[in-house]
Amino acid sequence: MSLPRIAIATCADYADLKVDDKLLREALRARGAEATAVVWDGREADWSGFDACLIRSTWDYHEKHPEFLTWARRVEAAMPLWNPAAMVAWNSNKTYLRELAEGGVRIVPTVWIERGEQPDLSEVLAAQGWVEAVVKPVIDLGARNLTRLRIAEGQAALARILTQHDAMVQPYLPSLEERGELSLIYIAGQLSHAVRKRPAPGDFRVQSIWGGSVEPAEPTPEHVELAEGALVQVAPTPLYARVDLVSGLDGRPCLIELELIEPNLYLSTHPPAIDALADAALLRIDVDADRDVLE
């Protein structure tokens, strides 16, 4: 049997992969796989030479959203793709949070505004009792187009978002500055590890591009229950998932993001996760190959 050939999908800015993805590539190679970094929309990409594709640092997909979804469907038609194209499409639009909330998951309170609407943002905040809020498009990555505002501010920011996307308005959470976000990482449906992401002093955004930091953390049973209550609504079981939780205005944990496309999994903070993800990916290749034989 030939060795499995796995494409690790990335973007042009990370053509040589981030540290965690390099560790994953080496773990796959140590298990006999041919693992290669491929820029998802690169002109030289030849997807015909692979048996499977693992989406990792495709961190420009939000700028080329329709093209990215088309790419995912095309790749999946030729080989196994993780996570699957339908899951990628669903998770790429933050309206998935509304669906999870309808299924009983506690999310950050959100007002959804459709493109073409022209609400008065001050009235929206007043109706919710929010003095301060954040506004963001439903398709975004890394808080790049997020705006923090107080009541009577932000109308222009909302209008700018609505020229291209639907928008979402959420209360500003002081807990982000104080405690940041808790991220639970799951591999093949099993909790692997957790990290606490903290913002830089004076900021509230926890992403590294804004100066945020990361440290290992231990989730409470309440955190795990919330995370798994969200994941149980996702089918099939994702190969990898990151569940981002925050403390709401009432102090209770709530879901701010369920990351199923290209999340940083913070593998280097918990080295056993590198082996677990490599093993899980190879197992799924074997399962898919066996299914093809049976069919």
Buried (B, 14 or more C-beta within 10 A) or exposed (E): EEEBBBBBBBBEEBEEBBEBBBBBBEBBBEBEBBBBBBBBBEEEBEBEEBBBBBBBBBBBBBEBBEEBBEBBBEBBEEBBBBBBBBBBBBBBBBBBBBEBBEEEBBBBBBBBBEEEEEBEBBEBBEEBEBEBBBBBBBBBBBBBBBBBBEBEBBBEBBEBBBEEBBBBBBBBBEBBBEBBBBBBBBBBBEBBBBBBBBBEEEBBBBBEEBBBEBEEBEBEEEBBEBBBBBBEBBEEEBBBBBBBBBBBBEEEBBBBBBBBBBBBBBBBBBEEBBBBBBBBBBEBBEEBBEEEEEE
